[in-house]
Amino acid sequence: MQEIVQDARSNLKHLIKEHGYFADGPYTLSAGGTSDCYFDLRRVTMDPRGADLISELMLERLKGVANIAAVGGMESGAIPIATAIALKSLECRSGELRAFFVRKTEKKHGRKRRAEGLIQEGDVVAFVEDVTTSGKSVLSGIAAVEQLGCTVAKVISVLDRENGAQELITKKGYQFEALFKASDFK
């Protein structure tokens, strides 16, 4: 099994290098600041091969985490990831996982919700991200999910830019893992 996971990780890294890594900066980052490199992982999470590999690797990281009912994260980066994991969970887990996402701001019409999808009070959830930088966006999303009465068991990012997200998220008491770090691509 470890060999299969290594192959998936290697194949995903290749896809990120090929389609989602740009080293011709400077780039302005959404968390503020600039960087010489940019990771546009939507170009990978929305590729069928990328979505398949990411969901496989993230489900592997969720093994042993008890009672997870749903997986999701912040719009728009987490939407394709959560969807792929929910689909893959039908074939890879003993129970299926539901998907959700969190809006940056509360919707102004309809049900006026910030968290959308199949999430409900009492759910134990995993929070997923494409790229984490400072971790502030993740914590904002977690707060919205916790207001619904859910518990966040784990945070998993495809890529940690190594700009403080891991430290901030774990300092707040959440388990954090990344499939890759920015330094893996330099």
C-alpha positions as CSV (number, residue, x, y, z in Angstrom):
1,M,0.0,0.0,0.0
2,Q,2.8,2.4,0.8
3,E,4.2,2.0,-2.7
4,I,0.8,2.9,-4.2
5,V,0.7,6.0,-2.1
6,Q,4.2,7.0,-3.1
7,D,3.3,6.6,-6.8
8,A,0.2,8.7,-6.4
9,R,2.3,11.4,-4.6
10,S,5.0,11.3,-7.3
11,N,2.4,11.6,-10.0
12,L,0.6,14.5,-8.3
13,K,3.9,16.3,-7.8
14,H,4.6,16.0,-11.5
15,L,1.1,17.4,-12.4
16,I,1.6,20.3,-10.0
17,K,5.0,21.1,-11.6
18,E,3.6,20.8,-15.1
19,H,0.3,22.7,-14.6
20,G,0.2,24.6,-11.3
21,Y,3.7,25.9,-10.5
22,F,4.9,29.2,-11.8
23,A,8.3,30.6,-10.8
24,D,8.4,33.7,-12.9
25,G,7.1,36.2,-10.3
26,P,6.8,38.4,-8.4
27,Y,3.2,37.5,-7.6
28,T,0.9,39.2,-5.1
29,L,-0.6,36.5,-2.8
30,S,-4.2,36.6,-1.5
31,A,-2.9,36.5,2.1
32,G,-0.8,39.6,1.4
33,G,2.8,39.9,0.5
34,T,4.6,38.8,-2.6
35,S,6.4,35.7,-3.8
36,D,8.7,34.8,-6.7
37,C,6.6,31.6,-7.2
38,Y,2.9,31.0,-7.5
39,F,0.9,27.8,-7.1
40,D,-2.4,27.8,-9.1
41,L,-3.7,24.5,-7.9
42,R,-7.1,24.9,-9.5
43,R,-5.3,23.9,-12.7
44,V,-4.6,20.6,-10.9
45,T,-7.7,20.1,-8.7
46,M,-10.0,20.5,-11.7
47,D,-8.0,18.1,-13.9
48,P,-9.5,14.6,-13.6
49,R,-6.1,13.0,-12.9
50,G,-5.2,15.6,-10.3
51,A,-8.6,15.3,-8.6
52,D,-8.3,11.5,-8.5
53,L,-4.8,11.6,-7.0
54,I,-5.6,14.3,-4.5
55,S,-8.7,12.5,-3.3
56,E,-6.8,9.2,-3.0
57,L,-4.0,10.8,-1.0
58,M,-6.3,12.8,1.3
59,L,-8.5,9.8,2.0
60,E,-5.3,7.9,2.9
61,R,-4.5,10.7,5.4
62,L,-8.0,10.4,6.9
63,K,-7.7,6.7,7.7
64,G,-7.8,6.3,11.4
65,V,-9.6,9.6,12.0
66,A,-12.8,8.5,13.7
67,N,-16.4,9.4,12.7
68,I,-15.7,11.8,9.9
69,A,-19.0,12.5,8.2
70,A,-18.1,15.3,5.7
71,V,-15.2,17.0,4.1
72,G,-15.0,20.6,2.8
73,G,-13.3,23.9,3.0
74,M,-13.2,27.5,1.8
75,E,-14.7,28.5,-1.6
76,S,-13.5,28.1,-4.3
77,G,-10.3,26.1,-3.8
78,A,-11.8,23.4,-1.6
79,I,-14.9,22.8,-3.8
80,P,-13.3,20.5,-6.4
81,I,-11.2,18.7,-3.7
82,A,-14.2,18.0,-1.4
83,T,-16.3,16.8,-4.4
84,A,-13.5,14.5,-5.6
85,I,-13.1,13.1,-2.0
86,A,-16.8,12.5,-1.6
87,L,-17.0,10.6,-5.0
88,K,-13.8,8.6,-4.2
89,S,-15.2,7.7,-0.7
90,L,-17.8,5.6,-2.3
91,E,-15.2,3.2,-3.5
92,C,-12.4,3.6,-0.9
93,R,-14.0,3.8,2.6
94,S,-16.4,1.8,4.6
95,G,-18.7,4.8,4.6
96,E,-19.3,7.6,2.3
97,L,-18.3,11.2,3.0
98,R,-20.6,14.2,2.3
99,A,-19.1,17.4,0.8
100,F,-19.5,21.1,1.9
101,F,-17.9,24.4,1.3
102,V,-17.7,27.7,3.3
103,R,-18.4,31.1,1.6
104,K,-16.1,34.0,2.4
105,T,-19.2,35.9,3.5
106,E,-22.8,34.9,4.4
107,K,-25.1,34.6,1.4
108,K,-27.5,37.6,1.3
109,H,-30.5,35.7,-0.1
110,G,-32.2,32.3,0.1
111,R,-31.2,30.6,3.3
112,K,-28.5,33.1,4.0
113,R,-25.9,30.5,4.9
114,R,-22.2,30.7,5.0
115,A,-21.6,26.9,5.0
116,E,-23.2,25.2,2.0
117,G,-23.7,21.5,1.0
118,L,-24.3,18.5,3.1
119,I,-23.1,19.5,6.5
120,Q,-25.2,19.4,9.7
121,E,-25.0,20.0,13.4
122,G,-23.0,17.3,15.2
123,D,-20.9,16.3,12.2
124,V,-17.2,15.5,12.6
125,V,-15.5,17.0,9.5
126,A,-12.2,17.3,7.8
127,F,-11.3,20.7,6.4
128,V,-9.4,20.7,3.1
129,E,-7.5,23.4,1.2
130,D,-5.7,23.6,-2.1
131,V,-3.0,26.1,-0.9
132,T,-2.4,27.3,2.6
133,T,-0.4,30.5,3.2
134,S,-1.1,32.2,6.5
135,G,-3.8,29.9,7.8
136,K,-6.2,32.8,8.5
137,S,-8.7,31.8,5.8
138,V,-8.8,28.2,7.1
139,L,-9.5,29.4,10.7
140,S,-12.3,31.7,9.4
141,G,-13.9,28.7,7.7
142,I,-13.4,26.5,10.7
143,A,-15.2,29.1,12.9
144,A,-18.2,29.1,10.5
145,V,-18.4,25.3,10.6
146,E,-18.1,25.2,14.4
147,Q,-20.9,27.8,14.7
148,L,-23.1,25.1,13.0
149,G,-22.2,22.7,15.9
150,C,-19.6,20.7,13.9
151,T,-16.2,19.4,15.1
152,V,-13.1,19.8,12.9
153,A,-11.0,16.6,13.3
154,K,-8.2,17.4,10.8
155,V,-7.1,20.0,8.3
156,I,-5.4,18.8,5.1
157,S,-3.9,21.0,2.4
158,V,-2.5,20.0,-0.9
159,L,0.3,22.5,-0.5
160,D,1.6,24.5,2.4
161,R,3.4,27.7,1.2
162,E,5.4,27.6,4.6
163,N,4.3,31.1,5.5
164,G,2.9,30.3,9.0
165,A,-0.3,28.3,8.3
166,Q,0.9,25.1,9.9
167,E,2.0,27.0,13.1
168,L,-1.1,29.1,13.3
169,I,-3.6,26.2,12.7
170,T,-1.8,23.8,15.1
171,K,-1.5,26.6,17.7
172,K,-5.3,26.9,17.7
173,G,-5.5,23.1,18.4
174,Y,-6.2,21.6,15.0
175,Q,-4.3,18.8,13.4
176,F,-2.7,20.0,10.2
177,E,-1.1,18.1,7.3
178,A,0.0,19.0,3.8
179,L,0.6,16.7,1.0
180,F,3.5,19.0,-0.2
181,K,5.4,22.0,1.0
182,A,6.5,24.9,-1.2
183,S,10.1,23.9,-0.6
184,D,9.4,20.5,-2.3
185,F,9.3,22.4,-5.6
186,K,12.4,24.5,-5.3
